Amino acid sequence: MNKKIIIFSLLCLLAMACSNDDEDSRDMEKPSIDMGFKNAYPQNCVILYRGESFPFRAVFTDNEELGNYNIEIHNNFDHHSHSTDDVECDLEPKKTPVKAFVYNQDFSIPLGKNIFEADNEIFIPEDVDTGDYHFMVRLTDKAGWQQLKAISLKIKDRN
C-alpha cells in the first residue's frame, strides 16, 4: 500500500511540474488612455461648435497589446455623471433633447501595437441641440481589459 501512495505522490508532483499554468504570463493589466499631453484633444469643459469638425487626439498604451477603441458622444441634458475626471464644468439648466448629437464609432488599432496615437476628425452636424455633452473613450486591449475616459464638453453656435 505504501508503494501506491508513493507512486501516486510522484505522479501528482510530476503533473504539477508539467502543468501549463499561464497565470504569470497572462495579461492582467488594463490599457491606459493619455489625454493630458500638449496636443491632446478634446479637453474637459471645451466648447465645440455646430457645423464644424474637431480632432480627437490621444495616446493609448498597454503592457502587452492593444485591441480597439470606441468614441461615444451623448447629451448630458439631465446632468448625469461618468466621473472619470475631477474637474467640474458649469452646466446649463436641465432640458429635454429635441435633436441631440449622438456619436458612437468603433476604431481598430493595428495588430501588435502596444502604443498607438489616435487621431480622428469628428463632425458635429449643424442641426443638433446645443448644450452639455459627454465625450467618452473606451479602450480595450487584446486580453479584453478596458479603460474608460469621460470628459464634459459643450456644443454651441459659433455666433
TACORNOR-V672707 format. One record per residue. N is the residue number from 1. OMEGA is omega as a letter, one per 20 degrees, with the letter a starting at -180 (none if undefined). D_CENTER is the distance of its C-alpha to the mean C-alpha in Angstrom with 2 decimals. Layout:
((N | OMEGA | D_CENTER) (N | OMEGA | D_CENTER))
This chain:
((1 | r | 59.90) (2 | r | 58.69) (3 | r | 58.20) (4 | r | 55.76) (5 | a | 53.74) (6 | r | 53.65) (7 | r | 52.64) (8 | r | 49.94) (9 | r | 48.61) (10 | r | 48.62) (11 | r | 46.80) (12 | r | 44.09) (13 | r | 43.75) (14 | r | 43.63) (15 | r | 40.95) (16 | r | 38.78) (17 | a | 39.34) (18 | a | 38.36) (19 | a | 35.41) (20 | a | 32.13) (21 | a | 30.00) (22 | a | 26.72) (23 | a | 25.29) (24 | a | 25.30) (25 | r | 23.86) (26 | r | 20.88) (27 | a | 17.37) (28 | a | 16.64) (29 | r | 14.03) (30 | r | 10.27) (31 | r | 8.63) (32 | r | 8.08) (33 | r | 6.79) (34 | r | 10.17) (35 | a | 11.01) (36 | a | 14.33) (37 | a | 16.61) (38 | a | 19.44) (39 | r | 18.25) (40 | a | 14.59) (41 | j | 14.27) (42 | r | 14.03) (43 | a | 14.85) (44 | r | 15.25) (45 | r | 18.38) (46 | r | 18.89) (47 | r | 21.29) (48 | a | 20.78) (49 | r | 23.66) (50 | r | 24.53) (51 | a | 25.77) (52 | r | 23.87) (53 | r | 20.96) (54 | a | 18.49) (55 | r | 16.42) (56 | r | 12.73) (57 | r | 12.84) (58 | r | 10.49) (59 | r | 11.06) (60 | r | 9.05) (61 | r | 11.23) (62 | r | 12.16) (63 | a | 15.61) (64 | a | 16.42) (65 | r | 14.64) (66 | r | 11.35) (67 | a | 10.92) (68 | r | 8.98) (69 | a | 6.14) (70 | r | 6.52) (71 | r | 7.64) (72 | r | 9.53) (73 | r | 12.40) (74 | a | 14.91) (75 | r | 17.90) (76 | a | 18.47) (77 | r | 22.20) (78 | r | 22.62) (79 | r | 21.02) (80 | a | 18.50) (81 | r | 15.88) (82 | r | 12.32) (83 | r | 13.42) (84 | r | 10.78) (85 | a | 13.16) (86 | r | 16.84) (87 | r | 18.26) (88 | r | 19.96) (89 | r | 20.67) (90 | a | 23.94) (91 | r | 23.69) (92 | r | 26.14) (93 | r | 28.19) (94 | r | 26.73) (95 | r | 27.50) (96 | r | 27.37) (97 | r | 25.43) (98 | r | 27.75) (99 | a | 25.55) (100 | r | 22.07) (101 | r | 19.58) (102 | r | 17.04) (103 | r | 14.55) (104 | a | 12.31) (105 | r | 11.91) (106 | r | 10.66) (107 | r | 11.15) (108 | r | 12.65) (109 | a | 12.77) (110 | a | 16.42) (111 | r | 17.66) (112 | a | 18.43) (113 | r | 16.06) (114 | r | 14.74) (115 | a | 14.04) (116 | r | 12.99) (117 | r | 13.44) (118 | r | 11.70) (119 | a | 14.38) (120 | r | 14.56) (121 | r | 17.08) (122 | a | 16.55) (123 | r | 19.82) (124 | r | 20.66) (125 | a | 23.74) (126 | a | 26.84) (127 | a | 27.64) (128 | r | 24.63) (129 | r | 25.01) (130 | r | 24.66) (131 | a | 23.18) (132 | a | 20.16) (133 | r | 16.68) (134 | r | 13.08) (135 | a | 10.44) (136 | r | 6.92) (137 | r | 3.81) (138 | r | 1.93) (139 | r | 3.35) (140 | r | 6.71) (141 | a | 9.87) (142 | a | 13.35) (143 | r | 14.34) (144 | r | 11.83) (145 | a | 10.01) (146 | r | 6.46) (147 | a | 4.58) (148 | r | 3.72) (149 | a | 5.44) (150 | r | 8.19) (151 | r | 11.39) (152 | r | 14.72) (153 | r | 16.79) (154 | r | 20.08) (155 | a | 21.49) (156 | r | 25.20) (157 | r | 28.24) (158 | a | 29.25) (159 | none | 32.84))
